[in-house]
């Protein structure tokens, strides 16, 4: 049964997600109060830890990020339900075609071979599964080493390992110099960078093998 809002109408996906976050917040808050009073059993502590830090496959986070940021066509024939409930008639994103996606893979010497191969595999998966208009695969260390454009049906070439370090700003400088207009950029790295990059102004997702936090954008960490 679909949850209802205060007006007795079926909630949309955004409303359901917000309700879920509110319920989780209350459960965690009450559990922490019990923990402080010494009344929380061990098995419940483990359950709360799992609720606060759910294990979500990082590939699912990447796919969600790309699809949310890459739709490029608004439709007035299918109004946005969230705005419609507020009495506003606004268009929804209806395009099934994803714009240009840039996937930047860390080829520096600190990346384990297994993870390096996984970066290449994920590029092919993105191309085959999401079918973007363009997938641009950039391999980098402390500079941009290779830059290849792929379209649906192409085979993504494996990158070449580098013995150098890591720097992020050259990626964004390269994108600007080439005049690319990505819908979003996904950077797969261990976050061991020698520089602090500037926010380029478009959506960026960091898929990190390391412990450091991202300088901007969204971050998902690959569990070791």
N, C-alpha and C positions, 0 to 999 in steps of 0.2 A: 504494500500500500504506500502510495506517495505521501510524504509529510505535507501538512497544510501550513500556510502562513497565518498571520493574525486576521486576515480577511476571509479565511476559510478556503482559499484557493490553493491548488497544487503548487508546491515550490518548484522553481527551476533548479538546474544543476548548481548554480552559484549559491542559491539559498540553502540547498541540502548540504553543500560543502561547509558553509558557514555554521550551520546547525551542528554538524559533526565536530567541527573545531571547538565549538562552545561546550559540547558534552565532554569531549576529551579534556578540555581545560578544567572543568569542574571536577571531573574524576581525579585528575592529577592533583589538583589543589587539595581536595579532601584527603587523598591518600597521603600527601606530604604532611598534612596536619596530624594524621594518625601516626605517621612515622616519627614525627617530632615528639609525640607523647609516648612512644615506645609500644604502640599497639598494632603495628603493621607486620603481619607474618612475612616470612622470607619469600614465599611463592608469589605473594602479591607485589612485593618490591620488584621482583623480576618481571612481572606482567606490566607494571607501570613503566619500568625502564624500556620495555619493548614498545609500549604505546608512544612514549616520548621520542624514541629513536627507532622508528620502524625501518626494517631492512627492505628497501625498495630497489629492484634491479636498476643499475645506473643507466642501462640502455633504454628503459622505460622513461626515465627522466629526460634523456636526450631527445627521444621521439616526441614527448609532450612539449618540450621547449621549442623544437623546430616547427611543429605544426601550429603552435599558438602564435609564433612570430613570423611565419612565412606566408600565410594566406594573404592574397593581394587583390581581392575583388569584393566590393561591398554590394549587397543586393537589397533593394527596397521591397522586393516581392516577398522576402522572408525577414520580417522585422526582428530586431533583437528582443528576445522575451524579457530579459531583465529590465530594459528600459520601458518596455510596453507595460509592465506591471506598475511602473511609476507614472503612467499616463503620457509617456513620450514615445513618439513613433520614430525610431532610429533604424538605419539599415544594419544588417548582420553580415559578417564575413562568410561568403558562400563559395568562394573559389575552391576547387579541388586541386588546383595547380599550385605547387610550392614555388616560390621565387628562388633566387640564387642563394645557395648555402655554401659557406666556407668552413671546411674542416681543417684545422691546423694541428699537425701531429709533431710532438716533440721527438726529434731524432738525436738528441744529445747523448753523450756517453753514460749518463747516469740512469738512463731508462733500461730496465731489464729486457732481455730478448723476448720473453713471453708477452710482456705488455706492448712492446714495439709491434709485434705481429698482430696483436689484438687491435691496435690502432688502425692498421691496414684493413683488417676484416670488418671493422665497424664502418669504415668508409664505403666498402662494397655493400654492406647491409643497408646503409642509408640510401644509397643509389637505387638498389633493387626494391626495397620495401616502401620508401617514401616517394620515390620517383620525382625528385625536384626538377625544375626547369634546367638548372645547372648545379652540379656539385663541383666545387673547386677545392682540390686537395693541396694544401701547402705543408711541406716538411720544413722544419726549422731547427736551428740550434741557437747560436748567438747571432745568426743572420738567416735570411730566407734562402734555403738551399734549392728547393724545387717548387714549381707551381704548375699544376696540371688541371685542365678543365675536363669534366666528364659529363656525359648525358646518359639517359636511360639506355641500357643495352651495352654500355662500355664495360671494360674490365679495369678496375682500379689497380694501377701498378704499385707494387710494394716500394716503400721508401728505402733509402740507403742510410745506414748508421753513420753517425758522426762521432768524432772523438772530442768535439768542442763542448763548450758550456751552453748555458741557456739564457736567452734574453727575449722578452716579450714585445717590447716596443717596435722592433723591426717588422713584426707581423703587421701591425696596424699602419706603419709607415708605408709598407709595400702595398697594402690594400688601397691606401689613399693615392699613392704615386701612380698606380695602374688605373685608377678611376673606377674601381669596382664598387658596386652598390649592393652589398649583401643584405638579404632579409635578416640574417643572423649569422653569428660566427660561433663555432664550437672548438675549443682548444683542449687537446688531450695532452697532459703533462704531469710531471711530478712536482711542479711549482718551485723547483730550485733555480730561481732566476737571479741574475746579477743586477737587474734593474727593476724599477717600478713604473709600469706603463701608464699612459694617460687614457682615460675613458674616451673611446672613439665616438660615443653617441648613438651606437646601434646595439641591439641585444647581443650579449656575449655570455656563453655558458662555459665554465671551466670544469672539465672532467679530470679530477686530480687523483694521483696516486700518492701524493704526499700529505703532510699534516698542516701545511701553511694555509692561511685563509686567502681568498681571492681579493685582488685590489678593487674590483668592481664587478658588476654583473651577478650572475647566479653561479652557485658552486655545488657540484655533486662529487662525493669522494668514492673511489673504488676501494672496496675492502680488500686488504692484503690476505 
